[in-house]
Each structure stands twice: as C-alpha cells, then as structure tokens.
Amino acid sequence: MIGHREPGRARRPFLGHAGPTVTIEKTPFKGWPNCYRVSNGTVEFIATTDVGPRIISFGFVGGANLFFVREDFAGETGGTEWKNYGGHRIWHAPEDKVRTYEPDNSPIEAQVIPNGLLLTMPPEKRSGIQKAIEITLDPATSEVRVIHRLKNTGPWPVEIAPWAISVMAPGGFAIAPLPTAFHPDRLLPNRALTLWPYTNMRDDRWLWGTDYVLLRQKVVQGEERTKVGINNNLGWAAYYLKPFLFIKRFTPVTGASYPDFNSSLEVFSNNRMLELETLAPLAVLQPGAVVAHEERWALHRNVDLAFSEEDVRAKVEPLVRTTR
C-alpha cells in the first residue's frame, strides 16, 4: 500500500512501473505534497492522497488540465466543512445537505494496481459509507477505466446510488445526448428533463436541441447555478474545451430506478466550473455490501467544435463510437 494510512504515519513513496508502458511517480500538485502521477507518455492523471478520493488532474502530457481545481482551496487539508477542491470525485445519491456534504478533507489510502491506483477513504462518520475509486490507464491510448465503489460499513441497510462527478475546467461546453428509444408509433413520450429550482430554461447557456442538450460554462449575472438531469439510454456524455474533447461512457440499466426523477446523467454549471455527472441505479445496500459504478474515459485533441447540434452529430458521434 502507498499513500496515507493514519495521520502522522510515515509515508512510503513509490516510483516505478505499474505496467508495460505506464509509469507511476509521487509528485506534489497545487500544494498537496502527496500526489501520484500516472502516465503512459501520451495522457496522464494525477490523484491526491492528502484529501479525497479525488482525481485532481487529467489531460495530455504537457497540456492543460481538463479538470477544474479551485485555487483558493488548493493544497488545503483538514477542517469540518466540505470543500469542492475540484477534480473527479465520487458521491452517493440522492443528495442530502448533511449526508452528501460530509467532508473529504482527510488523508486516504492509495494502492498501486496494474496500470493505475486504488484510492480508498475511511468510512464516513455520519453515513458509514466507505468510498473508493479504482482508476487504470490503457498503456497505448487515451482511455481510462474508472470504477467507483460504495461500501456500507454501518449496521443497517441504506438506499443509495453511486454518483460519479467530473468537475470540468471553465470555458467549454457539455454535451448530453437525449434518449433515442421510442414507441413504434411514436405515440408515447420517450424523454424527460429533470429541472432544479434554480434552473431557468431561458438561460442562454443552454441549447435545447432535438438530439442533444448542450450547456455552455460561462460567467453570468444573477443566479449562476443551473442543472438538468436526463435518463440517458445511450451511455455517454462529453465536455469540449477547445481544442480538447473529453468523453465519458457508462452502462445505463434499462428499467432500473435512478435518483432525481430517474436521471442517469446530470449536468451542472456555475460561474466557476461545470460538472459532468453520471449515476448508477438506486440500490438497497445491506451492511457489509458493496455497489459499483464504472465509467470509461477518452480524451481527444485538435478538435474544432462549434456550439451546435450539427457539429456534435458530425464530429463527436464518430469519436464516441471509437470509445470502448
């Protein structure tokens, strides 16, 4: 095991190979001294073990970080309030003001696995839920496999759903495909939008299309928060930050019950960043049981994409088909 075990215990750094062409090395990042960079020479991700579990950076080697990092929180640890440091994290749905925002400000455990890391936090004190992220990098491509796990260490069953949240750097736009399956005679509805109380459908950050919903991240006056949920049967979503395209895939479960009026995909934005979120179905987690939710990421560069359905259909869809 590497990373953190107990506060104050000596840490054993790791530097070496975890696979044929994947390297893992200890590195400081944004003021957090105990981070680990995993790279295949083309793309890399960085995980911090000072807080989390969080993947705090993802991008091409030597290029921009596609994930948002909140600079005034960077490098901080400890405290009794939850902080959105940024990066990619795991939560459990449905959202609750007390349970969801339990702080993740303490050291976590990190284990080297083939081509990646297993990041595990201690069980949450209020909920008894233990969060873990297993993340591995393909040695030859830009593709990453991310498995999110929730374990119930408490004494009673809990109904929850794994909730994977990528906090994206500002200035780009999200792509959320609308459901495609429909009644043969097209008589019945095949899609629904879940709206939050602060969501204004006249907000010009949104493009409500025929096949996609697009959300642009930018600074606005007035209510900055906006969010939508979709029961996505296609199993993918994307974020474009010129000239990079981040695609995440997941496996929707037909007929399953999802949180937030049956949302398997959610997109949120404010003046700082944008969140690209996927959810697993709700499950009653018995004491000692574990539930998992998998995402597959891919990163593309030199993409020229307009804020339009036509460009998404012509340029993004072919790249989605190449992502496993």
N, C-alpha and C positions, 0 to 999 in steps of 0.2 A: 504494500500500500504506500502511496505517496500523498503529499499534501498535509492536511490537518487531521489530527486525531482528537487532541484535547488542547484547549488554550494553554499556552506556555510550554507545551511539549516540543522537544527539538524536532525540526522538520528534516526529512531526508530528501534532498533534491535528486531529480532524475534527469539524465541527459543521455539519449541514445536512440536506437531504432526500435520501433514497435511493429514494423512490417517491412516488406521488400523495399519500398521507396518512401515510406512515411517516417518522419522524424518527430520526436517529442523532446522539447527542451524547456527548462524552467526559465522564466523571464519576468521582469517587472512590467506592469502595464498600467498607465494612468494613475500611478500612486499606489496600486496594490502590488506588494512585493512578491506574492506567491502565486503567480500565474503560470500556465503551461501553454506553449505554442505547439500546435500540431499542424504539420505541413507536408505536402507531397511535392513541393517545389513549384507548383502552379497556384494552388489556393491554400489558405491556412485559416484555422480558427484558434482563438485564444479563450481559455477558461480561467476564471479566477477561483482560488480556493480560500480566499480571505473572507468572502461572503458567498451566498448563493444557495443552490447551484445556479450558475449563470454562464452562458457562453457570451462573452463580452465583446468579441470581435469576430467578423467573418468577412473575407474578401480575397482578392487575388494578391499574391505575394508582392509586396512593394506598392500595392494600390490602396484605395480608400476602404475604410471600414464601412460596410453596408449597414451595420447596426448602430443605433443611437447610443451615446454614452453621455449621461448628464454630468457636465463638467463640475458643477458645484457639489456633487456627491462623490465624484471620482476619488478613489483611494480611501474613502471613509469606511470604518467598521464600527460595530457596536451600536448601542442606543436602543431605545424601546419603541421607536416608531418605524413603520415600514417605509422604505425609500425605493423609488424607481431609479435604480442605477442605470438601467438600460440593458442592452444585450438581449439574449433569448433566455426565457425562464419557463418554469412550469408552475401553474396554479391548479386549484381544484374548484370546479363549478358545482352548483350555482354560486354566484358572487354574494358574499356576506361581509358587512362592514367590519365585523370582528374577526371571523374565522379566516377570510381571504387575505386580510392585510396583516397577518401575523408576520413579524419582522424576519427577514433572512439576512441579518447583519453579522452572523457569527461564522467562524471557520467551518469548513466542510471537509469531508474525506474524498480523496482522489485516488483512483486505482488505474494503473496502466493496463490496457487491454490491447489486443491486436489492432493496430491502426487507429487507436483512439484512447478515450478516457471513460471511466465510470465515476460520476460525481454524485455523492450521497450526503444529504444533510441529516443531522439528528432529528428525531421525531419532534414535530411541533408541540409545544407545551399545551396549547389550548385544544387543538383538534386531535392530537395523537397520530396525525398523518405524517409519514416519512416520505419525502420527495427524493427522487433520483433521476438523473439524466445520463443515458449511455449514448455517446456520440463517437462515430467512427468515420474516417475519411477514406474514400476509394483511392488506392495508390496511383491510379492513372488518369482520373478525370476530376471534374469539379464537384462530384456528387458526394453528399454526406448523408449518413443514416443516423437519425436521432430517435431514440426510444425513451419515452417519458414514463416513469413508474410512480405509482402511489401505493404505499403500504399502510394498512390500518393497524397501528400498534396499540390502539385503545381497547377497552373492554366491551364495546357494544358496536353493532353494525352501523355503518354510515352510508348514506346515499350520496355519491359524488361522481364527477366525471373528470378525467384528466383534461387539462386545458393548456395548450402549448402556445406561447405568446412570443412572437418575434418583434422587438421594438426597433423600427427601421429609422435610419438617418433621415433628416428633413430634406425637403426639396423634390421629392419624387411623387409617384402615384401608385396606388394599389389597384389590382385587377381581381375582381371577384366574379367568377362565372355564375350565371343563373342556371337553375335546374333545366334539364333538357327532356326528361321523360314526360310523356303526356298521354291522356286518354286517346284511343284510336280515332274517335270522332271529334277530339278537341273540345268536348263539351264541359269538362271539369277543370278547375284550376290546377296548375302544376307548380306553383311557386308562391312563396310568401316572404315578405320582408319584415323582420323584427326591428322595431324602432325604439330607441331610448327616449326618455322625456326631454332631453336636451337636443335631440336631432331635428333640424329644420330641413325639410325636403327641398326648400327653395335656396338653400345654401349652394353657392356656385362652385364649391369644391367637389360636388357630386356630379357625375354623369350617369343618369338612369337610362341605360340602354335596353336594347332588345335581347341581347345575349349576355351582356356583362354589366356589372355595376363598377364604375371607376371612382376612386376617391383620391383627390389631389391633396398633398400636405402643403400647407402654406399658412402664413400668419394672417389672422383675421381680427376684426374688431368685434366686440360683443362676446357672445357665447362661443368660446373656442372649441368646446368638445362636440364631437359628432360621432355617431356609431350606427352600424347596421349589422344585422345577423341574417344569414341565409342557410337554408337546408340544402347544402351543395352536394349533388349526386355525382359530380364529375371528379371530385377528389383532388383539386388543385387550386392554387391561388398564386399571385405573383406581385412583386414590387419592382418598379422601374425607377432607377436613379441614374440618369444619363452619365455614361453610356452602358451601365450595368443592369442586368435583369436577373433578379432573384426569384426562383420558382420553388415553391414547396408543394409536395404531394402528400396525400394521406388516403386512407381507405375508408370511405363512408359505408355505414352499415344500413342497408335497406330495411325500413320498417322499425328501426330502433328509435328509442325516445332520447332526445337530446335536450340539454338545458336551453333556457331562454327562448321559449316558444319553438323548440325544435331547430335550433341553429347549430350546424356543424362547422360553420365558417363565420367569423366575425371580423369586421374592420373598424378600427377606432382611430381618430386623429385629434390632436390639439395643436397649439402653436409651437410646441417643441418637437413633435415626432409623430409617427404613425405606427399603429400596432396591427400586425397581420396574425390572426389568431385562428387555430383550429381546435376543435373539441371532439372528444370521444363520447359515445353514448353514456347516459346515466347508468350507474351500476350500484347495487347494494353490496358494499364491501364488508365482509364479515371480519371479525378480529383475526389478525394474522394474515389476511388475504392481500393479494397484490393485483392491481389493474394496470394495464399498459396502453400506451398510445404512440404510434410510430409516424414520424414524418420523414420524407426523403427530400433533401435539398439539392438544387443545382444552381450554378452561377454562370452567367454568360456575359461576355464583354463585347464592346464595339457594336452595340445595338442602338439603332436610331429609331425611336418610337414616339409617335405623336399621341396626344391625349384624345384618342378616338377609337371607336369600336372597329372601324375598318382596319386600322393599323394593328390592333391587337389580334384580329382574326387572321391577318396576313402574315404577321411576323412572330407573334407569341405562340399561337397554336402549334406551328411546326416544331418549335423548341420544346413545348410541353410533351409532344409525342415522343421525343428522344429521351426524356427523363424517365428513369425506371420507377 
